[in-house]
Amino acid sequence: MKFNKWTLGLAAVGVVSLASAARADEKMSSVNTALSSTTLSGYVDVAAQYVNANGAPYSTAAGKGDNFSLNTVDIALDKPMDATPFSAGYHVELWTGGATPPAPLATGSMIRQAYLALGTTIGGQEIDWKIGVWDTIIGYEGLTSGNNPNYTHSIGFFVEPTTHTGVLGSYKVNDSVSIQAGVADSSFNAGVYTAGINGANGTVGALHHPTLLAAVALTAPDSFGALKGATLTVGGINTADSAGSFGDSLYVGATLPTSNSALKFGAAFDYAEVGGGGGHVEVLGLYGTYQASEKLTFNVRGEVDDFSFVGGHNAGEELTATASYALWANVLSRVEIRWDHSENNAIFAANTASAGLVKNAVLLAAQLIYTF
């Protein structure tokens, strides 16, 4: 074994032995081999937003309606599975920073996701597993802002679970059909996902009262012509006890390409139980994306919602328009305007304390995300 000159010099004066140096070198080689396929990625998300109604639901996190903000610093380590029959990997993702609008992430650090990725081949069929903390399997939008078409989250996002702790299996039947199913602790929604990690919510997430979830995703094959690549996802989540304000969930989502490759549409429907006594919420959302140029993209979203709960009822709408422009490499830059309206009750707190509650909220925002 070859040693560098510094190791040989230390050995000559008796500070280290060549045997211990050899063992240390072997350990470092083992670590280097294990880490050679691990990748580091992440992003830094900053923004500025103004809204006429402070803390308007769905628009921005409380206290961030008229501020510059550090939303999130994301750090992720990945070791993907390989092509062998029983491969293994992992994903660890950490968040730190302020709040990710509109999910109320408290200032500090937290586990975003952390799971083992395991591949199995049984009878020639491949099934992949996630064991640990992982994102929910339903919803048109996710927790990572840069992967969503708009800066702010949809109303539908708030009635869906966000993150689960448990076991999730994924099976690809063919290029057009894939299935996911899992067992997890209780569902958490409306941005409330930290409490469900590592059983922090006590017996609510106990194994004898698990959350069951499943989804089927269909993708149109090439034989569909201009509609090839269109998707339809149907999923449901049954939870025995919910730590958020919503219970069992049903989701149907679709994406639709057009003969114009620059224009795409999407739709999402969410249904969730609200508390007891037959309360429920329904949200229908429509999406549109237009790629105006290599650098410029326009995204629009419109939603209608209907909340029915014990002792009350409320309906509303929201309309959001977002423009993205790739001015810098690796940077997502976008500006957004959003209007929220409550049909039945004044639910938005106006910025002027004496103004009381209002039925309309308008948000203006600018966001920059650097991805590495």
NORVENKA-V15918 format. One line per field, one symbol per residue. phi: phi as a letter, one per 20 degrees, with the letter a starting at -180 (. if undefined). A space follows every 50 residues. Layout:
# NORVENKA-V15918
phi: ???
This chain:
# NORVENKA-V15918
phi: .edfffffffffenfcdfffffffffffffffffefdeddbracdcacbc cfdfmggmeafgndfbbebefbddccdccffdefgcebbbcccddbpede geffffgpdbeebabedcdcccmndecdcdcqdbffddofdcffgfeefc fefffggfddfdccdrccdccefafdccccbbcbfgfcclnecffeelmf emfgefffcfedbbbcddcffffemfegnfccccbbcdcfbdeeeddgcc cccbccfcfefedccbbbcccbfcldmnfbcccdcccbccefbfddcdcc bccccbdcbgnabbcabbccccddceedfmdedbcbcccdcdfdcfdeef fegffmececccdcbccccedc
